[in-house]
């Protein structure tokens, strides 16, 4: 019984932390994974519309300089981030499940967006895993993503909740 209570306590704390809007990064020899979750008071459909509108991305998202192309499965997009505005990331949209999951990436990594409806709210989770066999050679040159992920989640929350409030 005591073990069960401890497990339940840990699970509830992890769930609360996952929705806190704080990013966490796990570093390994050949990869690095950064994750953030944020509870947003908007339905998944509203958030999905924001995440899949490439032309409007840079307006609401202060971590993105620009996105060219269409966010559609199988399509290629060109993204410039504030973390490295001189570099254009050429990414392929790998998977789309409307109102639930969006995945894009390149040969070095992938970013996954998940939406989970919870009553009047949606839990937004973003995870990026980068790495590969040569990762240890350049890992120190890649800036941390935590602050950028926190800003991205905050920007998305602000935009989605503003749209939902206006309805």
TORKOL-286239 format. One record per residue (C-alpha): y negated, z negated, x negated. Coordinates in Angstrom, 3 decimals, padded with zeros to 6 digits. Layout:
residues N
((Y, Z, X));
...
//
This chain:
residues 167
((000.000, 000.000, 000.000));
((-002.388, -000.874, -002.818));
((-001.727, 002.484, -004.526));
((-002.380, 004.296, -001.274));
((-005.729, 002.535, -000.847));
((-006.724, 003.375, -004.414));
((-005.772, 007.030, -003.892));
((-007.730, 007.213, -000.630));
((-010.747, 005.595, -002.290));
((-010.651, 008.039, -005.211));
((-010.235, 011.024, -002.908));
((-013.192, 010.006, -000.770));
((-015.350, 009.475, -003.853));
((-014.331, 012.859, -005.275));
((-015.146, 014.511, -001.942));
((-018.554, 012.814, -001.885));
((-019.224, 013.848, -005.498));
((-018.166, 017.415, -004.733));
((-020.900, 017.672, -002.116));
((-023.591, 016.015, -004.207));
((-025.196, 019.139, -005.636));
((-024.361, 018.041, -009.188));
((-022.611, 020.548, -011.435));
((-019.748, 019.660, -013.727));
((-018.305, 021.570, -016.649));
((-014.851, 021.395, -018.178));
((-014.632, 022.799, -021.703));
((-011.364, 023.927, -023.259));
((-010.625, 025.838, -026.441));
((-010.373, 029.246, -024.796));
((-012.506, 028.812, -021.660));
((-015.193, 026.890, -019.865));
((-015.397, 026.207, -016.135));
((-018.523, 025.069, -014.300));
((-018.408, 024.005, -010.654));
((-020.868, 022.766, -008.067));
((-020.532, 021.939, -004.389));
((-023.320, 021.352, -001.907));
((-023.332, 020.497, 001.783));
((-025.666, 022.862, 003.611));
((-026.814, 022.273, 007.191));
((-026.199, 025.863, 008.251));
((-023.253, 027.850, 009.482));
((-021.106, 029.869, 007.095));
((-022.259, 033.148, 008.658));
((-025.909, 032.451, 007.732));
((-024.979, 031.499, 004.163));
((-022.701, 034.538, 003.833));
((-025.556, 036.832, 004.880));
((-027.761, 035.359, 002.163));
((-025.066, 035.589, -000.550));
((-024.226, 039.217, 000.208));
((-027.773, 040.617, 000.388));
((-028.360, 041.820, -003.178));
((-031.867, 043.156, -002.508));
((-033.119, 039.717, -001.384));
((-031.280, 037.598, -003.992));
((-034.125, 037.261, -006.499));
((-036.621, 036.252, -003.781));
((-034.817, 033.053, -002.753));
((-032.815, 032.388, -005.926));
((-034.941, 031.234, -008.863));
((-031.985, 031.608, -011.277));
((-031.712, 035.381, -010.755));
((-034.182, 037.923, -012.111));
((-032.585, 040.854, -010.285));
((-029.413, 042.304, -008.796));
((-028.887, 046.049, -008.476));
((-026.147, 047.539, -006.343));
((-024.393, 046.375, -003.211));
((-022.374, 043.191, -002.893));
((-019.328, 044.833, -001.341));
((-015.674, 044.593, -002.400));
((-014.874, 047.105, -005.130));
((-018.548, 047.802, -005.891));
((-020.278, 047.195, -009.212));
((-023.493, 045.208, -009.481));
((-025.943, 044.711, -012.330));
((-027.277, 041.160, -012.548));
((-030.030, 039.694, -014.719));
((-030.113, 035.904, -014.929));
((-032.889, 033.589, -016.066));
((-030.389, 032.126, -018.565));
((-030.540, 035.419, -020.524));
((-033.112, 037.746, -018.893));
((-032.764, 040.407, -021.626));
((-029.076, 040.908, -020.833));
((-027.726, 042.801, -017.835));
((-024.344, 041.583, -016.641));
((-022.237, 044.448, -015.268));
((-019.986, 042.845, -012.688));
((-017.408, 044.056, -010.219));
((-017.118, 042.526, -006.747));
((-013.422, 041.637, -006.806));
((-012.803, 039.880, -003.512));
((-014.572, 039.289, -000.218));
((-013.330, 037.317, 002.757));
((-016.285, 037.247, 005.181));
((-017.802, 033.786, 005.684));
((-015.242, 032.250, 003.303));
((-014.938, 033.696, -000.202));
((-016.774, 036.002, -002.601));
((-015.620, 036.713, -006.163));
((-017.306, 038.828, -008.811));
((-016.860, 039.077, -012.553));
((-016.210, 041.052, -015.681));
((-013.658, 041.007, -018.504));
((-014.889, 037.628, -019.775));
((-015.082, 035.670, -016.563));
((-015.414, 035.393, -012.850));
((-017.632, 033.571, -010.396));
((-016.212, 032.395, -007.090));
((-018.254, 031.362, -004.053));
((-016.434, 029.431, -001.309));
((-017.699, 028.452, 002.136));
((-015.933, 025.789, 004.201));
((-017.212, 025.030, 007.691));
((-017.532, 021.335, 008.572));
((-018.950, 020.963, 012.069));
((-022.647, 021.886, 011.981));
((-022.602, 022.120, 008.190));
((-020.928, 024.219, 005.508));
((-019.672, 023.090, 002.137));
((-020.730, 025.664, -000.445));
((-018.784, 025.653, -003.726));
((-019.522, 027.865, -006.718));
((-017.240, 028.018, -009.746));
((-017.530, 030.140, -012.859));
((-014.773, 030.374, -015.422));
((-015.519, 032.241, -018.633));
((-013.305, 032.664, -021.630));
((-010.551, 034.543, -023.324));
((-008.825, 034.801, -026.664));
((-012.099, 035.357, -028.563));
((-014.049, 032.721, -026.610));
((-014.066, 030.144, -029.455));
((-015.992, 032.629, -031.640));
((-019.011, 032.822, -029.327));
((-018.744, 029.792, -027.022));
((-021.544, 027.954, -028.838));
((-023.948, 030.841, -028.110));
((-023.478, 030.614, -024.323));
((-025.974, 028.220, -022.735));
((-024.721, 025.481, -020.396));
((-024.644, 026.503, -016.726));
((-024.988, 023.054, -015.115));
((-028.755, 023.059, -014.573));
((-028.754, 026.684, -013.420));
((-025.905, 025.978, -010.950));
((-027.767, 022.975, -009.551));
((-030.892, 025.092, -009.059));
((-028.864, 027.913, -007.473));
((-027.249, 025.497, -004.987));
((-030.616, 023.875, -004.189));
((-032.243, 027.283, -003.639));
((-029.384, 028.432, -001.385));
((-029.526, 025.191, 000.604));
((-033.291, 025.507, 001.096));
((-033.058, 029.166, 002.190));
((-030.075, 028.709, 004.541));
((-031.469, 025.576, 006.171));
((-034.883, 027.232, 006.666));
((-033.244, 030.215, 008.368));
((-031.094, 027.928, 010.543));
((-034.100, 025.804, 011.540));
((-036.019, 028.934, 012.570));
((-033.285, 030.002, 015.021));
//
